[in-house]
Amino acid sequence: LLVLGSCTAAIGCGTQRYAPWQRLLADFSTRTGEYRRWTLPSGTLLELNTDSAVKTDVEGTQRFTLLRGEISATTGGTGTPLQLTTPHCRVNALHARFEARLFGDHTCPTVAEGTVSLEASAGHAALEMLAGEQWLVSQSAARRTPGPDSDHGAWRDGMLIVRNLPLA
C-alpha cells in the first residue's frame, strides 16, 4: 500500500502541472485550436491562445497566474495595475500591452506597447521592459533576447504562421 500510495502521489504531482485539468482550475481557458478574448470590468482585455489557462488569484483584482499556454493582456484605462505570475517570473503592468508564453522550463514575456516591470523568480532585481523587448526567464536566469519577429502575436488575428517545420 505504501508503494501504491507513493506512485499515486508522484503521478498526481507530475501531472498537475502539465495535465489538461489545469483548465478545470482556471477562470479563463481555451482548448486546443481555440482562441478567446475577454474584456474585464476594469477595461483590461485578456486574450488566450490555443490550449491556455489562466487563474485569477483574488476575485475582483487584476492578479493572474498563467497555468499553461500564452496570454496577451492590454491593461484598461482605470489605473488598476495588472499582475501576471508564472513559475518563473512576475509581470506588473499599468498602461501596457504585453504577451507571455509559458514553456516547460522558461517563460517568454514580450512587450508590444508601454512599459512593464519584470521580476524574475531567481531573485534578480526587478527589470524594466520597454515596448519591442522580449525576455527569456528561467528559474536560474533572465536574459533579453532579440526582439520578436514580425509574425509574433499573429495568433491574435487568427493566423498560424509556420516556416521550415514539417506539417506533422
Disulfide bonds with the S-S distance in Angstrom:
none
